[in-house]
Each structure stands twice: as structure tokens, then as C-alpha cells.
Amino acid sequence: MKNLFKTKLFYEQTNSRIKLLPLFVFVFINALGFAQDQDQEKEQDSTKIETLDEVLVKAVRVDAKSPITHSNVTKAEIKKRNLGQDIPILLNFLPSVVTTSDAGAGIGYTGIRVRGVSAQSTNITINGIPYNDAESLGTFWVNLGDFASSVESLQLQRGVGTSTNGSGAFGASVNVLTDAVSNKANGEISNSLGSFNTRKHTVKFSTGLLNDHFEIAGRLSNISSDGYIDRASTDLKSYFLQGSYINGNTLIKAITFGGQELTYQSWFGIDEETLKNDRTFNPAGQYTDDDGNTQFYDREVDDYKQDHYQLHWNQHFNNQWSMNLGLNYTHGRGFFEQFREDDDFETYGFEPITVNGQPQTTTDLIRRRWLDNDFYVINASINYKNNNLDMIFGTSFSHYDGDHFGEVIWAEFASQSDIRDRYYEGNGKKNDVSVFSKANYRLNEKIKLYGDLQIRNVNYETSGINSNLTEFRVDKNYTFFNPKAGVTFEVNDKNDLYFSYARANREPSRDDFENNPDIEPEQLNDFELGWRHRKNNFSFNANAYFMLYNEQLVLTGDIDGVGNPIRTNSGESYRLGLELEAVIPVSPKLTLQPNATISSNKNKETIISFDGNLVNLGKTDIAFSPEFIAANAIVYQPIENLQMSLLSKFVGEQFMSNTEAELSKLDSFFVNDFNISYTIKPKSIFKEITLTGLVNNLFNETYVSNGYYYTFDDDYSNPGTISTIEGVGFYPQATTNFLLGATLKF
């Protein structure tokens, strides 16, 4: 929740949820009634259940033969490293991926960039429901602690990908499918601990299918960590609960999940000198007391809650026709709290006062900046399929209503103010509607065609005062047409060639408008050419991409007052790259899984103001876009129940600015993790006991994976002249650290 936060009055929060309950109950009961009217009683097996579950994400996923570049991650793969770190960190070893962690150890605020594109331009869906914050367009996994424990599978599509729900994908999309229905009753207790006082406690259960039709399953989790960075503590509480009904070709799921995070702020970074001498230093909360001593405020925290309610109804009418309906309500509310020294009365609307005969116009105070929002989604799709044609028609509508306000909860000199007076207050509303049609058509035994058309309309309006205490009014309406097409040529049963073209358009975020009222939407034309080879257990994929942008919203390198990256339009730019990945079985017990990305990422022309003059730098590297990224997993399985993996990641040097400023360069780094998993199958009490160990940064690399770069004009040092001052901030990542876990299944 690094952008500003979400509020309505408490009674409005309560009423809105109460009003929604009858709607969900009504739809759920009617859906059950419809399902019970279907006399398609068939014996359910695990394959059938899994197929029904997968339909929940069929509209936003692609299959293995699709001309869309993608990677699939299964529950079993996630399980091996799921010891409390966030989902972006668990995806770290996929092609073209770079991840980072504010607290340094992968718990708390984490980020992911794919092909150099920021998380703000990565579309995230959960069971087909948009998860990106509607205003900031960002994704905050910290609000869903331990969500990996409730993931059945996920698919990462690189590039534009297929049409999806919610904000457009400009570098990647990640669609998540939550836990599938279980046939049999089961339970699971999972605990892990590790460096920086990290602890994870998870309890899961499933009733299995009751009377062959009903299942209730759930999870409770708590993750806590002190963080690698000083005071960068995290306390994440989360839950997941689903009720499922299956009857023949009908699947109905009612799901609720969410969590509360309490995270000490660590998004300020540190300068170059501090990085050399005290790389874990955290400036957040720092102030000077009345005796001149440096202190740190103990509540410089982010405190946020988020609850999601989903209802999914999937119906197979016959072998050709099926449909899916999804409803969602998300309620988020919370704040970040700050101690402020000597802030001006004027900022908060305080009137000057006299203290001990002296006029007082500044004060120490504690403030909270809130966000309270409601998010509603309706998804619907219908699928027709025969031997040669697989076609989906779909639509999605979402409505977002978010309140932003600030309040002072304590002040040394409060003047005429009352507790929790609001010193700014504003609102943002966003409607997003899209209609799409997708088709896969087998032309003959060798050629498979893919087509995808989407029309998306976005309306965004704001009102009131923003956190900068200026009037903030936006009233924008965008209509985007996003066509996609591709072809797959099956050379033989071992080799496929594919080519695709996709266009995407994407609106600016709230932060973009705050930084530049004239900001423009961005457009991308994405060309992908690939070869897939499979032979027994060996596989090799090669994919070349050319992503041609107009007005790409690139990271400037700078951040705002709450750690959000600042973006700007870059005119014409491009990303040209080659992605390679393979699975190489060296022996029955040893497998190699390498991947690499070589790329060129350029702004065609960069013009900046430097020392008071406009300077044309010509073609420059796009910020945060390394030219070389590589990863490898050496997986050794000496016996059936024991697996050991050496996981390696190399990220080439990159600039934090679009000007190729030497000061903004992040050095390359090479990091290795070691993962071990051993499973015991007792004859009684427990079905399975799994012991897991993970050593991160095995060779103690001191590296930085993220940071920021800023400039400002100084015309005070030398009157009559303007000098551009540069500055940087770095987010150091943890040195060698470990996590150990045990999972008991029964």
C-alpha cells in the first residue's frame, strides 16, 4: 500500500459490507438451485475437478501450443521454496525476471520487473479477477501474506500476452488460480523460521467432497520478520476460505481471502556513503529529541487491511458449450503513520499561536495518510469448442471508489485543531469495462491460428485535495482497441514455431497525473517469434521479441514521498530481446534448468534540462532494464523423497535513470540460493512430513537490486547560474540468510 490510502467512515464501511451480503447469498443460493436442477449427476474424479477449476482462468490463460510467450508454475514447484517469502521472490528464477525487496529479505514490500517493465505495467489477476490497484496500477502482495500457500498454479505471460481483465499488460501478466477442490479430507500444519527472526505459521484444511458435492477448505497464516534492514519489520496476518459445490458439469465456488499487514517503513533507501559504511541503516522515523539525541519513532508504519469476496459459477452445458461467471467485492482500508519534525502550521491549517510569549508557527506532530476503497467486479465469459475451433466471448466490468485523506493524531502544539481533523481529503472513481473475443482455430494438422480482439473503456475522475494540499481534478475517458493475432506451425511432434502480434494501450495512474497533469496513455506493439522443442524429458524454448512503444511510461528513477516510482512519457522507445530456456536431464537424478535473456532497451531520443540548458542525449538506455539476465537451477534427486537444488541468478548492470548518468548505475550481481526438501511418509498419524531448507545468497554477495536517482536545480549557491544536483538512493539486499520449515499433512 505505498500509494496513499483508503477511507470512508466506519459506519459506511460496515454498511457497505452488510449490503453486499444479501447479494452474494442470493446469487449463491440461486446458482445452487440451478445446479441442482441439472440432472447430470456423474461420478467426480480428481481430473474432472481439476478441469472444472481451471476453467476459472481459461479466459485469461493460454495453452502450451499458443503463440504467446509464457511460463507455468505449479503448486508442487511453489511448495519447495514456500517458506514465507512473497510471490514475486518465488518467481525470481523465471526468464526475464528481476525481483527486489524493500526490507532486503523477500518479506514485506517486494517488487517484480519483467523484461525491464515495472510492476505498475504488469497485469495481475486472481481467478480471473483484476488484483492491480485501480488507481496506482501497482500490485501489493504484502496485503496478502502467505498467499502462495493457497495457489494451485499460476501463469506468467511475457509481453502483451492474451487479453485479460483489468489494466492492460505492458510487459507481463500474472494470472493466479487458487486452490482446487479436494476429493479427500485433509489437513496441514506448516511452520518455518529463519534469519532476522523470521517466522511463518500456517494451518490448512479441507473437508473433501461431502456427499460427493460439497467441500469447505481454508487457511490461516501469520508471517513475521524483523527484516534485514534496520527496523524493517513485518507482521502479516492472512486467511483464505472457500466453499465449493460440484454437481456433474457444474462448479460453484464462494471464496473469501485477505489479510492485514503492519510493516515498518523502509522505502526511503540510503545514499552511496551509507551503503558503504552501514548498509542496513534505515532513515525512516528518525528525529532529534529535546536533548539533541537521535531517536527513531517506533510507529513509522504502514497499517493496511484488505478483504476479498469472490463468487464463481462455471457451467458445462454439453461438449461444446460452457460458461463462467465471476463476481468480486474488495474492501481495503488503512494508513501509513509518520512522525514529522517542525512542520509548518500552514500545511495542516493550524492557526499561529503564542507559547511563552513567543509566536509559534511550527510543531512536531504525528500524521496518518489514509486510503479507504471499495472495488466491484463482474466477469462473464462463454466458451464454444469443437475439434478445430476453441472460441471465448467475454466481458468484464469494474467500479472503484477510493477516498484519500490525512489526519493529525498528535501534535506538540495543536493550535485550534481537534484530534483526527482532516487536513486534506479527496476521492477517486474509476470505471473499467472491456469486451473481448478470442479464438484458436486449427487450420490443418500443421497450422493453428490465434485471434484476439478487445475493446476497453476507462473512465477516471478525481475530486478534492491531494496530499500535496493542492486541488486535484482529473476527468479522463479512454477507449482502447487491442487486437492480437498469431500462428503456430507444428513442424513435427517435437518442434513448434510460432509468431504473434499484439497491441496494448494503457492509461496513466493517479500518481502519473499528480506528477504531470498532461501525461498521455501509452501504446505498445509487440512482436514475438519463437521455437519450442520437446523430446522426452528435454525441452528448449527460444523466443525473440520486439516491443515498440509510443509514449511509454518509463520509470524516471525518482520516487515520490511515499516510495512510489515516478514515471514519464518517453516518446518512441523499444525493447528488443532474445529469451532462451531449457530443461536438460543430465541423468535420471540430475537436471539442469537454465534460462537467459539478452536485450536492448532504448529510448529513441532523450532531452533533459541540465545546468539550466536543454540537452539532447540522443538514444539512451531505458531505466531499470539490464541487457543480460540469466538464471539456472541444478536439481539433484538422489532418492525419490530427497531433492536438492542450487539456484543461480545473474542480473547485468542497469541504469536507474533514462539519461545513462554514471551515478545512477546499479552494478551487476550474481546470487546463489540452495534449496533442500525431504519428505517422510509415516505409516500412522501423518500422511506426510516434509522438511525444507533454504539458504539465500549462499556466497554472501553484497548487492543492490533496486534504487532511485533524482536531480534538482540549485540556483542558490552561485547566484545567476543554475547547477543540476544529482542524488541516489539504494535498497540493499540481504547477505547470507536461511529459512527452515516443516510441513505436517494428515
C-alpha positions, 0 to 999 in steps of 0.5 A: 500500500505505498500509494496513499490510502483508503477511507470512508467512515466506519459506519459506511464501511460496515454498511457497505459490507452488510449490503453486499451480503444479501447479494452474494447469498442470493446469487449463491443460493440461486446458482445452487438451485440451478445446479441442482436442477441439472440432472447430470449427476456423474461420478467426480474424479480428481481430473474432472475437478481439476478441469472444472477449476481451471476453467476459472482462468481459461479466459485469461490463460493460454495453452502450451501450443499458443503463440504467446510467450509464457511460463507455468508454475505449479503448486508442487514447484511453489511448495519447495521454496514456500517458506514465507517469502512473497510471490514475486521472490518465488518467481525470481528464477523465471526468464526475464525476471528481476525481483527486489525487496524493500526490507532486503529479505523477500518479506514485506514490500517486494517488487517484480520487473519483467523484461525491464517493465515495472510492476505498475505495467504488469497485469495481475489477476486472481481467478480471473479477477483484476488484483492491480490497484485501480488507481496506482496500477501497482500490485501489493502482495504484502496485503496478502501474506502467505498467499502462495500457500493457497495457489494451485498454479499460476501463469506468467505471460511475457509481453502483451500476452492474451487479453485479460481483465483489468489494466492492460499488460505492458510487459507481463501478466500474472494470472493466479488460480487458487486452490482446487477442490479436494476429493479427500479430507485433509489437513496441514500444519506448516511452520518455518523460521529463519534469519532476522527472526523470521517466522511463518505459521500456517494451518490448512484444511479441507473437508473433501467432497461431502456427499460427493458435492460439497467441500469447505477448505481454508487457511490461516497464516501469520508471517513475521520478520524483523527484516534485514534492514534496520527496523524493517519489520513485518507482521502479516496476518492472512486467511483464505476460505472457500466453499465449493459445490460440484454437481456433474458439469457444474462448479460453484465456488464462494471464496473469501481471502485477505489479510492485514499487514503492519510493516515498518517503513523502509522505502526511503533507501540510503545514499552511496556513503551509507551503503558503504559504511552501514548498509542496513541503516534505515532513515525512516522515523528518525528525529532529534529529541529535546536533548539533541539525541537521535531517536527513531519513532517506533510507529513509522508504519504502514497499517493496511487491511484488505478483504476479498469476496469472490463468487464463481459459477462455471457451467458445462452445458454439453461438449461444446458449450460452457460458461463462467461467471465471476463476481468480486467485492474488495474492501481495503482500508488503512494508513501509513503513520509518520512522525514529522519534525517542525512542520509548518502550521500552514500545511495542516491549517493550524492557526499561529499561536503564542507559547511563552510569549513567543509566536509559534508557527511550527510543531512536531506532530504525528500524521496518518495518510489514509486510503479507504476503497471499495472495488466491484467486479463482474466477469462473464465469459462463454466458451464454444469448442469443437475439434478445430475451433476453441472460441471465448466471448467475454466481458468484464466490468469494474467500479472503484471508489477510493477516498484519500485523506490525512489526519493529525493524531498528535501534535506538540502544539495543536493550535485550534485543531481537534484530534483526527481533523482532516487536513486534506481529503479527496476521492477517486472513481474509476470505471473499467469495462472491456469486451473481448473475443478470442479464438484458436482455430486449427487450420490443418494438422500443421497450422493453428491460428490465434485471434484476439480482439478487445475493446476497453473503456476507462473512465477516471475522475478525481475530486478534492485535495491531494496530499500535496494540499493542492486541488486535484481534478482529473476527468479522463475517458479512454477507449482502447482497441487491442487486437492480437493475432498469431500462428503456430506451425507444428513442424513435427511432434517435437518442434513448434514455431510460432509468431504473434502480434499484439497491441496494448494501450494503457492509461496513466495512474493517479500518481502519473497525473499528480506528477504531470497533469498532461501525461498521455496513455501509452501504446505498445506493439509487440512482436514475438517469434519463437521455437519450442522443442520437446523430446522426452524429458528435454525441452528448449524454448527460444523466443525473440521479441520486439516491443515498440512503444509510443509514449511509454511510461518509463520509470524516471528513477525518482520516487515520490514521498511515499516510495512510489516510482515516478514515471514519464512519457518517453516518446518512441522507445523499444525493447528488443530481446532474445529469451532462451530456456531449457530443461536438460536431464543430465541423468535420471537424478540430475537436471539442469534448468537454465534460462537467459535473456539478452536485450536492448532497451532504448529510448529513441531520443532523450532531452533533459534540462541540465545546468539550466540548458536543454540537452539532447542525449540522443538514444539512451538506455531505458531505466531499470532494464539490464541487457543480460539476465540469466538464471539456472537451477541444478536439481539433484534427486538422489532418492525419490523423497530427497531433492536438492537444488542450487539456484543461480541468478545473474542480473547485468548492470542497469541504469536507474535513470533514462539519461545513462548518468554514471551515478545512477548505475546499479552494478551487476550481481550474481546470487546463489540460493540452495534449496533442500526438501525431504519428505517422510511418509509415516505409516500412522498419524501423518500422511506426510512430513516434509522438511525444507531448507533454504539458504539465500545468497549462499556466497554472501554477495553484497548487492543492490537490486533496486534504487532511485536517482533524482536531480534538482536545480540549485540556483542558490549557491552561485547566484545567476547560474543554475547547477543540476544536483544529482542524488541516489538512493539504494535498497540493499539486499540481504547477505547470507540468510536461511529459512527452515520449515516443516510441513505436517499433512494428515 
